Amino acid sequence: MAAGQAPGNPLPAVRTYPPVEHPVVVIGPQYLAQYPVELAVSTKLWTLGENDFKVSDINGTLIFQVKSKLLSLHDRRFLKDAAGNTLVNLRQKI
């Protein structure tokens, strides 16, 4: 029995996924993983004029950042890599 496991409660099954034969690459192949990756999204509740958040793996390693300006005409957002390089510009269609 695993530590912290109640008697009679089995551990949840680990889900396995078959490899994707022809993956669809949207941003770049450096962001493909051959296995499921658990990510966490974090944000600050209130920042003046911005609504930014960060995407990290379960070890706390920064993967992506989303930077935005709330008071822009098209509500622009920028998806950036961990180094701060812009990968994608997103804007709301008017």
JOBELCOR-V561983 format. One record per residue. N is the residue number from 1. RES is the residue in one small letter. NEAR is the number of other ideal C-beta (glycine too) atoms within 12 Angstrom. Layout:
BEGIN
n={N,N}
res={RES,RES}
near={NEAR,NEAR}
END
This chain:
BEGIN
n={1,2,3,4,5,6,7,8,9,10,11,12,13,14,15,16,17,18,19,20,21,22,23,24,25,26,27,28,29,30,31,32,33,34,35,36,37,38,39,40,41,42,43,44,45,46,47,48,49,50,51,52,53,54,55,56,57,58,59,60,61,62,63,64,65,66,67,68,69,70,71,72,73,74,75,76,77,78,79,80,81,82,83,84,85,86,87,88,89,90,91,92,93,94}
res={m,a,a,g,q,a,p,g,n,p,l,p,a,v,r,t,y,p,p,v,e,h,p,v,v,v,i,g,p,q,y,l,a,q,y,p,v,e,l,a,v,s,t,k,l,w,t,l,g,e,n,d,f,k,v,s,d,i,n,g,t,l,i,f,q,v,k,s,k,l,l,s,l,h,d,r,r,f,l,k,d,a,a,g,n,t,l,v,n,l,r,q,k,i}
near={10,10,6,8,11,10,8,7,10,11,12,8,6,9,9,9,12,9,12,13,6,7,14,10,11,12,17,14,11,15,20,16,16,12,14,15,18,16,20,18,16,17,18,11,10,10,14,11,12,22,21,26,25,24,26,20,19,12,11,14,16,21,29,33,27,28,28,25,22,18,12,19,11,15,18,23,25,25,28,25,23,19,12,16,16,18,24,20,18,19,16,14,8,8}
END
